[in-house]
Amino acid sequence: MLTRNSKKLLDAVNKLHNNGIQYPNMKDLQTVLTLPKDEIMSTALYLQQIGYIHVDFGKGDTILLIESKHKGNHYKELIHIERMNFIKRSIIVPILVSLVASTLFWLIKK
């Protein structure tokens, strides 16, 4: 699950990449984001752990570079797919099961 700050960081990385900065660093991120440095660091670590980005951390509290992976580039599409799968499992399937059961009950009762 992506937090609000995770989405902000992914948007910033993708925006910087689209503006010609292949591998943004901490300074690049701070020009685009209004998050505190420690929040950027923890969010970047979290996104790296779940496979959305690759981060090279420097000494102390700095980021040398961030590379967005496929999941990071297309996270909005992945969220949409997850929502659609949830709707199918939670709404459409139970309705279909109910319709089939009601139809069978009606046919047997006849």
Kinemage of the C-alpha trace (Angstrom):
@kinemage 1
@onewidth
@group {chain A} dominant
@subgroup {mainchain}
@vectorlist {calphas} color= white
{ca met a 1} P 0.000 0.000 0.000
{ca leu a 2} L 1.355 3.398 -0.922
{ca thr a 3} L 1.117 6.314 1.471
{ca arg a 4} L 0.525 9.904 0.423
{ca asn a 5} L 4.238 10.683 0.818
{ca ser a 6} L 5.165 7.598 -1.206
{ca lys a 7} L 3.015 8.829 -4.069
{ca lys a 8} L 4.515 12.323 -3.791
{ca leu a 9} L 8.040 10.924 -3.950
{ca leu a 10} L 7.238 8.693 -6.927
{ca asp a 11} L 5.616 11.625 -8.731
{ca ala a 12} L 8.689 13.779 -8.025
{ca val a 13} L 11.126 11.118 -9.264
{ca asn a 14} L 9.083 10.541 -12.423
{ca lys a 15} L 8.716 14.294 -13.017
{ca leu a 16} L 12.458 14.860 -12.658
{ca his a 17} L 13.143 11.919 -14.951
{ca asn a 18} L 10.773 13.345 -17.577
{ca asn a 19} L 12.570 16.717 -17.270
{ca gly a 20} L 15.890 15.118 -18.207
{ca ile a 21} L 17.340 14.226 -14.803
{ca gln a 22} L 17.941 10.493 -15.229
{ca tyr a 23} L 18.955 9.776 -11.614
{ca pro a 24} L 17.764 12.474 -9.202
{ca asn a 25} L 19.589 13.020 -5.903
{ca met a 26} L 18.533 14.595 -2.598
{ca lys a 27} L 19.038 18.188 -3.827
{ca asp a 28} L 16.909 17.521 -6.897
{ca leu a 29} L 14.155 15.997 -4.772
{ca gln a 30} L 14.165 18.882 -2.301
{ca thr a 31} L 13.565 21.360 -5.127
{ca val a 32} L 10.355 19.513 -6.068
{ca leu a 33} L 9.119 18.192 -2.705
{ca thr a 34} L 8.099 20.078 0.413
{ca leu a 35} L 8.811 17.091 2.659
{ca pro a 36} L 11.467 17.194 5.385
{ca lys a 37} L 14.744 15.441 4.606
{ca asp a 38} L 14.169 12.620 7.109
{ca glu a 39} L 10.727 11.951 5.606
{ca ile a 40} L 12.226 11.752 2.107
{ca met a 41} L 14.841 9.301 3.412
{ca ser a 42} L 12.362 7.022 5.176
{ca thr a 43} L 9.924 7.095 2.257
{ca ala a 44} L 12.708 6.282 -0.206
{ca leu a 45} L 13.826 3.362 1.970
{ca tyr a 46} L 10.245 2.061 2.160
{ca leu a 47} L 9.746 2.339 -1.614
{ca gln a 48} L 13.020 0.524 -2.193
{ca gln a 49} L 11.982 -2.288 0.150
{ca ile a 50} L 8.725 -2.865 -1.736
{ca gly a 51} L 10.422 -2.712 -5.155
{ca tyr a 52} L 9.251 0.608 -6.593
{ca ile a 53} L 12.648 2.344 -6.757
{ca his a 54} L 16.366 1.692 -6.367
{ca val a 55} L 18.205 4.090 -4.059
{ca asp a 56} L 21.917 4.653 -3.525
{ca phe a 57} L 22.245 6.195 -0.076
{ca gly a 58} L 25.278 8.302 0.732
{ca lys a 59} L 26.916 8.772 4.094
{ca gly a 60} L 24.675 10.331 6.689
{ca asp a 61} L 21.266 11.465 5.577
{ca thr a 62} L 21.627 11.899 1.854
{ca ile a 63} L 20.544 10.208 -1.340
{ca leu a 64} L 23.103 9.939 -4.120
{ca leu a 65} L 20.628 8.764 -6.742
{ca ile a 66} L 17.169 7.299 -7.190
{ca glu a 67} L 16.178 5.101 -10.089
{ca ser a 68} L 12.494 4.400 -10.625
{ca lys a 69} L 11.719 0.772 -11.477
{ca his a 70} L 8.803 -0.454 -13.590
{ca lys a 71} L 6.451 -0.519 -10.586
{ca gly a 72} L 7.475 3.041 -9.739
{ca asn a 73} L 6.944 4.323 -13.260
{ca his a 74} L 3.479 2.797 -13.548
{ca tyr a 75} L 2.209 2.848 -9.970
{ca lys a 76} L -1.054 4.629 -10.858
{ca glu a 77} L -1.941 1.953 -13.390
{ca leu a 78} L -1.109 -0.771 -10.863
{ca ile a 79} L -3.357 0.874 -8.262
{ca his a 80} L -6.189 0.976 -10.824
{ca ile a 81} L -5.724 -2.731 -11.596
{ca glu a 82} L -5.784 -3.588 -7.873
{ca arg a 83} L -9.015 -1.623 -7.410
{ca met a 84} L -10.669 -3.326 -10.365
{ca asn a 85} L -9.678 -6.752 -9.039
{ca phe a 86} L -11.125 -5.817 -5.649
{ca ile a 87} L -14.391 -4.746 -7.264
{ca lys a 88} L -14.577 -8.015 -9.200
{ca arg a 89} L -13.925 -10.147 -6.123
{ca ser a 90} L -16.038 -8.194 -3.674
{ca ile a 91} L -19.006 -7.026 -5.728
{ca ile a 92} L -19.419 -8.720 -9.096
{ca val a 93} L -18.715 -12.318 -8.027
{ca pro a 94} L -21.155 -12.273 -5.067
{ca ile a 95} L -23.879 -10.777 -7.285
{ca leu a 96} L -23.358 -13.476 -9.911
{ca val a 97} L -23.377 -16.220 -7.270
{ca ser a 98} L -26.606 -14.809 -5.856
{ca leu a 99} L -28.231 -14.670 -9.301
{ca val a 100} L -27.239 -18.252 -10.110
{ca ala a 101} L -28.447 -19.511 -6.733
{ca ser a 102} L -31.751 -17.644 -7.052
{ca thr a 103} L -32.280 -18.943 -10.590
{ca leu a 104} L -31.546 -22.534 -9.545
{ca phe a 105} L -33.865 -22.193 -6.558
{ca trp a 106} L -36.609 -20.799 -8.805
{ca leu a 107} L -36.153 -23.623 -11.363
{ca ile a 108} L -36.188 -26.330 -8.684
{ca lys a 109} L -39.273 -24.838 -7.018
{ca lys a 110} L -41.189 -24.915 -10.316
